[in-house]
Amino acid sequence: MAVDKWTLLGIPTSVPTAQATAENYVMTGTSEFSHEIENELRESIKGNRKDWSGGVVEETISVTFPYDPTFTADRDFKDACKYGRQMRFWIIDNTLVGTGETAKHNSTFAYVIPESRSLSVDDESDTIEVSLKVKLNSADGEEPKLPDEILDPSLAGQVAYETIGAATGDLENATTQEV
């Protein structure tokens, strides 16, 4: 799927970026997304012909991803939509530009306000659809190389086999696990 070549990240402006963890805010399993830039052209008549000039520019980001009641970002989209709150949003191309320690990802960043958030349920899946309006404009830039756990979610948090009685406590503090 082409969508696997992209990483999407949405963080409420009330959450310090340094405290935003990948498992809470990186949208994995995204089934589709789009970033639309629309120019509302102005029409004028010149010599019995129509002429066009640039007008108001509007940007919309739409994302569809699987419903997961534990996914923090979905709860944040819902709250931001209900209460008109802003979020920071990144669209990151997973393809690396450059090599070695200077390798980077092309990225687009925007402040957004969710216009709509909907839960769609059918006999095959539960999905969330979010439409985000970009405040003023998006900006293109670069992000440093993303960790492998973000680029390949299957690498994140693997549970190792443990024999009965080998450890006590929760997964996060079990001596047999390196999660």
HUVEN-V250507 format. One record per residue. N is the residue number from 1. PHI is phi in degrees with one decimal (* if undefined). PSI is psi in whole degrees, 0 to 359 (999 if undefined). Layout:
N:PHI:PSI ; N:PHI:PSI
This chain:
1:*:137 ; 2:-65.8:331 ; 3:-64.6:337 ; 4:-68.6:349 ; 5:-88.1:8 ; 6:-131.7:149 ; 7:-120.3:130 ; 8:-113.9:140 ; 9:-141.0:124 ; 10:-128.1:120 ; 11:-127.9:129 ; 12:-59.5:146 ; 13:-65.6:342 ; 14:-78.5:347 ; 15:-99.9:120 ; 16:-59.6:132 ; 17:-55.3:324 ; 18:-63.3:335 ; 19:-93.9:355 ; 20:-83.4:114 ; 21:-88.6:153 ; 22:-59.0:318 ; 23:-67.0:338 ; 24:-91.1:335 ; 25:-128.8:343 ; 26:-80.0:128 ; 27:-87.3:103 ; 28:-99.2:157 ; 29:71.2:18 ; 30:-59.6:129 ; 31:-88.0:333 ; 32:-167.4:156 ; 33:-154.6:161 ; 34:-147.8:154 ; 35:-129.2:107 ; 36:-106.8:131 ; 37:-115.7:121 ; 38:-120.5:132 ; 39:-107.3:113 ; 40:-79.1:96 ; 41:-68.1:149 ; 42:-99.5:134 ; 43:-99.8:138 ; 44:-140.7:155 ; 45:-104.2:129 ; 46:-135.3:116 ; 47:58.2:44 ; 48:66.0:23 ; 49:-132.9:154 ; 50:-84.9:139 ; 51:-124.9:153 ; 52:-126.8:143 ; 53:-137.0:160 ; 54:-63.0:147 ; 55:-128.3:222 ; 56:-79.4:132 ; 57:-100.8:135 ; 58:-130.9:138 ; 59:-120.8:140 ; 60:-133.1:134 ; 61:-113.6:128 ; 62:-120.3:136 ; 63:-135.1:138 ; 64:-123.4:128 ; 65:-146.5:160 ; 66:-64.3:144 ; 67:-72.3:131 ; 68:-142.9:112 ; 69:-62.7:344 ; 70:-94.1:356 ; 71:-77.8:112 ; 72:-57.6:318 ; 73:-60.8:324 ; 74:-63.9:316 ; 75:-60.2:321 ; 76:-67.8:320 ; 77:-59.8:315 ; 78:-61.0:312 ; 79:-65.3:318 ; 80:-62.3:322 ; 81:-68.7:315 ; 82:-64.4:323 ; 83:-112.2:10 ; 84:65.1:35 ; 85:-91.4:151 ; 86:-85.5:156 ; 87:-135.9:158 ; 88:-97.1:139 ; 89:-138.1:134 ; 90:-121.0:138 ; 91:-114.6:113 ; 92:-116.4:126 ; 93:-78.3:121 ; 94:-68.4:344 ; 95:-68.6:129 ; 96:-80.4:139 ; 97:-108.8:122 ; 98:91.4:181 ; 99:-134.7:166 ; 100:64.9:214 ; 101:-72.1:345 ; 102:-93.6:1 ; 103:-62.1:138 ; 104:-139.4:167 ; 105:-111.7:135 ; 106:-67.7:141 ; 107:-147.5:155 ; 108:-123.7:135 ; 109:-124.0:145 ; 110:-155.3:150 ; 111:-85.6:133 ; 112:-131.4:159 ; 113:-126.2:124 ; 114:-62.5:126 ; 115:-86.0:324 ; 116:-154.8:152 ; 117:-141.5:123 ; 118:-133.5:143 ; 119:-98.3:121 ; 120:-112.3:126 ; 121:-122.5:129 ; 122:-135.5:189 ; 123:-73.2:353 ; 124:-111.3:327 ; 125:-158.9:164 ; 126:-115.0:124 ; 127:-130.2:155 ; 128:-109.1:134 ; 129:-119.6:128 ; 130:-125.3:133 ; 131:-115.0:124 ; 132:-117.5:131 ; 133:-95.3:131 ; 134:-81.3:131 ; 135:-78.6:121 ; 136:61.7:285 ; 137:-160.3:160 ; 138:-90.6:163 ; 139:-132.0:135 ; 140:-90.7:145 ; 141:-164.7:202 ; 142:-132.8:148 ; 143:-117.0:146 ; 144:-62.2:164 ; 145:-52.0:128 ; 146:-75.1:150 ; 147:-61.9:149 ; 148:-57.4:329 ; 149:-65.0:333 ; 150:-83.2:318 ; 151:-69.2:328 ; 152:-130.9:89 ; 153:-56.5:340 ; 154:-67.5:344 ; 155:-84.1:342 ; 156:-77.6:136 ; 157:51.2:66 ; 158:-90.3:136 ; 159:-91.8:129 ; 160:-89.1:149 ; 161:-65.8:139 ; 162:-134.2:143 ; 163:-76.7:159 ; 164:-58.0:128 ; 165:81.1:4 ; 166:-71.5:336 ; 167:-151.7:165 ; 168:-128.4:166 ; 169:89.5:185 ; 170:-77.8:166 ; 171:-53.4:318 ; 172:-65.5:335 ; 173:-119.6:10 ; 174:-71.6:131 ; 175:-68.3:344 ; 176:-88.2:355 ; 177:-116.5:144 ; 178:-121.5:57 ; 179:-87.0:999
